[in-house]
């Protein structure tokens, strides 16, 4: 077991502060929802992506009215850039560039740049760690799907 996962305040010690964060996550109905399922219908799909884009508040923390546990990919008690990137990769891996929520040529360009640089953001298909045609195909499928 990786004990660092439970060191929410990065103090290198599991202490009362970490227990308090875990209690607060449990009180926030941790486990009551699926990561990325903003409409609570049991799946994470394009409809959720639209809701998340409209409701995601970067920097919201556990206890804030706008904090959403289903947007917290790493369950560290905040909704931040890490969570937003994980949501985007889960729900629309082709949405790689601003403006987010719109699939356009900037996303194609961002994928091509990332793929050429062997950036993990472009590693969309197995075998992971290998940049090949399966990644290009996965991007094209996601882009063609029209989500968002």
BATI-620570 format. One record per residue: residue in one letter; x, y, z of N, C-alpha, C in turn. Coordinates in steps of 0.001 Angstrom, whole numbers, padded with zeros to 6 digits, always signed. Example, Ala and Ser with C-alpha at 12.3 -4.5 7.8 and 13.67 -1.06 7.14 Angstrom:
<atoms>
A+013190-005690+007800+012300-004500+007800+013200-003300+007800
S+012850-002250+007080+013670-001060+007140+012900+000030+007870
</atoms>
This chain:
<atoms>
X+000844-001174+000000+000000+000000+000000+000887+001234+000000
X+000547+002190-000842+001287+003439-000921+000730+004421+000106
X+001446+004606+001194+000975+005453+002281+000916+006922+001875
X+001710+007331+000870+001697+008717+000407+000315+009134-000090
X-000461+008167-000552-001812+008467-001024-002670+009084+000059
X-002369+008784+001293-003182+009268+002400-002545+010459+003111
X-001424+010931+002589-000767+012114+003138-001274+013328+002366
X-002520+013721+002629-003196+014764+001861-002502+016111+001953
X-001859+016401+003076-001220+017706+003244+000277+017675+002922
X+000764+016558+002369+002163+016394+001938+003170+016701+003037
X+002848+016319+004263+003750+016569+005386+004690+015390+005636
X+004579+014343+004825+005363+013114+004975+005020+012344+006238
X+003912+012697+006869+003432+012012+008069+001915+011924+007960
X+001367+010771+008253-000084+010652+008331-000477+011150+009716
X-001174+012290+009747-001512+012907+011024-002998+013249+011072
X-003416+013940+012104-004828+014280+012281-005364+015119+011122
X-004533+015972+010557-004964+016764+009406-005373+015884+008236
X-004615+014820+008005-004944+013884+006923-006223+013112+007236
X-006392+012729+008483-007614+012037+008909-008811+012957+008721
X-008650+014242+009028-009741+015202+008864-010139+015336+007393
X-009143+015356+006491-009443+015435+005056-010192+014188+004608
X-009734+013011+005053-010404+011767+004685-011839+011750+005216
X-012041+012181+006455-013397+012262+007012-014266+013200+006190
X-013716+014342+005798-014483+015305+005012-014843+014733+003644
X-013909+013983+003027-014212+013340+001748-015345+012328+001909
X-015298+011567+002977-016363+010597+003224-017689+011303+003474
X-017651+012416+004190-018868+013194+004426-019408+013801+003139
X-018536+014007+002165-018941+014580+000879-019495+013500-000042
X-019817+012351+000529-020394+011224-000209-019416+010580-001166
X-018161+010495-000754-017178+009772-001532-017699+008363-001793
X-017660+007972-003017-018151+006651-003370-019601+006664-003825
X-020293+007805-003606-021683+007892-004008-021812+008163-005500
X-020705+008552-006131-020763+008877-007547-019582+008311-008296
X-019647+008425-009577-018609+007956-010479-017816+009165-010942
X-016499+009050-010963-015678+010156-011420-016127+010617-012796
X-016408+011902-012919-016819+012493-014185-018306+012408-014476
X-019087+011780-013594-020530+011620-013820-021283+012816-013224
X-021250+013937-013929-021837+015183-013430-023361+015140-013369
X-023984+014358-014233-025447+014301-014222-025985+013114-013424
X-025092+012375-012775-025443+011275-011861-026339+010225-012504
X-026080+009928-013791-026876+008893-014451-026154+007557-014539
X-024999+007457-013860-024297+006189-013791-023205+005992-014815
X-022977+006997-015683-021883+006887-016637-021231+008253-016838
X-020050+008235-017364-019332+009463-017695-019288+009549-019215
X-020008+010532-019767-020114+010637-021215-020132+012106-021643
X-020456+012343-022912-020431+013696-023461-021366+014646-022726
X-022511+014169-022290-023436+015027-021545-022779+015523-020259
X-022005+014665-019620-021299+015054-018405-020228+016097-018706
X-019562+015938-019830-018487+016858-020192-019015+018288-020288
X-020158+018454-020917-020764+019775-021040-021102+020348-019667
X-021662+019539-018787-021988+019996-017431-020734+020344-016641
X-019708+019534-016782-018469+019789-016046-017848+021102-016507
X-017801+021327-017820-017238+022580-018316-017993+023779-017746
X-019293+023637-017584-020103+024738-017064-019983+024903-015558
X-019659+023840-014831-019701+023878-013368-018365+023688-012661
X-017314+023388-013393-016014+023148-012769-015447+024483-012291
X-015142+024559-011005-014549+025773-010438-013125+025428-010014
X-012170+025894-010813-010770+025618-010536-010373+026242-009201
X-009783+025435-008343-009343+025921-007043-010351+025725-005933
X-011543+025196-006255-012506+024932-005182-011982+023779-004339
X-012232+023858-003045-011725+022848-002121-012871+022254-001321
X-012583+021101-000762-013528+020398+000081-014109+021364+001109
X-015404+021437+001181-016071+022361+002089-016659+023557+001358
X-016111+023914+000188-016682+024988-000622-017973+024490-001261
X-018904+025395-001452-020178+025028-002069-019998+024517-003497
X-018959+024975-004191-018770+024581-005586-017785+023421-005770
X-017290+022837-004665-016440+021645-004754-017308+020446-005125
X-016826+019646-006079-017538+018436-006502-016620+017227-006352
X-016996+016299-005505-016160+015118-005301-016065+014294-006584
X-017099+014305-007420-017051+013538-008667-016154+014192-009710
X-015651+015409-009451-014688+016054-010342-013264+015899-009813
X-013096+015290-008640-011803+015208-007960-011139+013869-008281
X-010384+013814-009374-009815+012557-009866-008835+011916-008897
X-008080+012719-008182-007074+012177-007274-007513+012220-005814
X-008757+012622-005575-009348+012668-004237-008420+013330-003214
X-007904+014490-003623-007035+015231-002710-007750+016418-002070
X-009066+016490-002277-009850+017522-001613-009930+018831-002358
X-009508+018859-003619-009670+020083-004398-009989+019744-005849
X-010576+020697-006534-010799+020602-007970-009775+021536-008611
X-008790+020938-009288-007704+021741-009831-007365+021294-011249
X-006276+021824-011782-005881+021533-013159-005668+020036-013393
X-005140+019326-012396-004944+017880-012534-006281+017191-012781
X-007290+017569-012009-008618+016964-012160-009231+017326-013509
X-009108+018594-013901-009661+019037-015181-009015+018268-016337
X-007698+018064-016275-007019+017321-017335-007467+015866-017374
X-007663+015248-016219-008130+013860-016171-009550+013740-016719
X-010391+014709-016416-011756+014709-016954-011714+014814-018467
X-010891+015723-018963-010789+015905-020410-010276+014626-021073
X-009269+013975-020480-008748+012733-021064-009785+011613-021019
X-010579+011572-019943-011594+010531-019808-012737+010736-020797
X-013235+011950-020874-014464+012199-021612-014252+012677-023040
X-013169+013353-023306-012917+013818-024662-011420+013970-024879
X-010725+012865-025087-009282+012960-025254-008857+013786-026461
X-009776+014049-027376-009438+014864-028544-009499+016356-028242
X-010081+016750-027128-010194+018173-026769-008905+018587-026065
X-007875+018865-026861-006530+019069-026332-006098+020525-026243
X-006886+021455-026760-006443+022852-026804-007615+023800-026568
X-007276+025005-026153-008304+026034-025972-008835+026441-027333
X-010095+026728-027441-011088+026759-026368-011582+025352-026039
X-011500+024972-024748-011992+023672-024335-013500+023646-024464
X-014017+022486-024818-015451+022352-025051-015800+022473-026518
X-014797+022724-027349-014992+022843-028798-013915+022000-029468
X-014330+021142-030361-013355+020366-031130-013125+021083-032450
X-011885+021509-032663-011572+022253-033877-010122+021993-034282
X-009661+022767-035257-008322+022551-035791-007231+022728-034744
X-007470+023563-033729-006446+023735-032689-006201+022425-031946
X-007228+021613-031805-007060+020306-031162-006237+019367-032037
X-006482+019396-033342-005706+018569-034273-004244+018992-034231
X-004007+020296-034269-002641+020806-034213-001966+020421-032889
X-002687+020576-031772-002127+020222-030464-001786+018739-030395
X-002649+017887-030942-002346+016459-030962-001088+016192-031780
X-001003+016788-032975+000150+016551-033839+001456+017003-033184
X+001415+018140-032512+002609+018634-031817+002975+017681-030678
X+001979+017290-029893+002225+016378-028765+002731+015027-029261
X+002132+014522-030332+002548+013228-030882+003997+013309-031372
X+004324+014368-032089+005685+014536-032600+006710+014666-031486
X+006295+015231-030348+007204+015402-029215+007184+014206-028276
X+006400+013197-028621+006220+012008-027780+005748+012400-026382
X+004830+013356-026364+004224+013841-025122+003164+012818-024697
X+003129+012421-023425+002132+011454-022961+000683+011870-023258
X+000433+013151-023451-000918+013603-023777-001408+013004-025105
X-000478+012643-025982-000845+012059-027275-000816+010541-027263
X-000492+009953-026147-000424+008491-026025-001806+007978-025624
X-002691+007854-026603-004106+007601-026348-004519+006142-026452
X-003630+005272-026881-004032+003878-027106-002902+002922-026735
X-003293+001681-026501-002296+000654-026224-001511+000356-027496
X-000295-000010-027371+000477-000143-026140+000938+001237-025650
X+000603+001560-024389+000995+002840-023831+002503+002892-023693
X+003048+004077-023921+004500+004238-023908+005094+004115-025295
X+004270+003729-026260+004685+003624-027653+003819+004570-028466
X+004439+005422-029240+003697+006362-030076+003625+005786-031477
X+002410+005362-031863+002252+004713-033145+000884+005052-033740
X+000557+004361-034830-000675+004663-035550-001918+004456-034686
X-001852+003569-033684-003026+003348-032839-003379+004623-032063
X-002388+005443-031707-002660+006719-031047-003340+007694-032001
X-002868+007727-033238-003470+008601-034259-004911+008173-034504
X-005127+006876-034623-006474+006356-034834-007381+006689-033651
X-006885+006519-032427-007693+006829-031237-008061+008308-031211
X-007122+009177-031578-007439+010606-031633-008516+010862-032670
X-008363+010288-033859-009341+010518-034937-010725+010005-034548
X-010798+008862-033886-012087+008328-033429-012710+009259-032414
X-011918+009711-031440-012443+010627-030412-012878+011951-031032
X-012087+012470-031950-012420+013734-032604-013699+013589-033431
X-013821+012476-034137-015003+012236-034976-016261+011982-034156
X-016085+011509-032921-017239+011217-032078-018022+012477-031743
X-017346+013625-031811-018059+014873-031594-018255+015262-030150
X-017693+014509-029233-017797+014893-027823-016689+015881-027567
X-016981+017034-027179-018202+017528-026558-019282+017812-027561
</atoms>
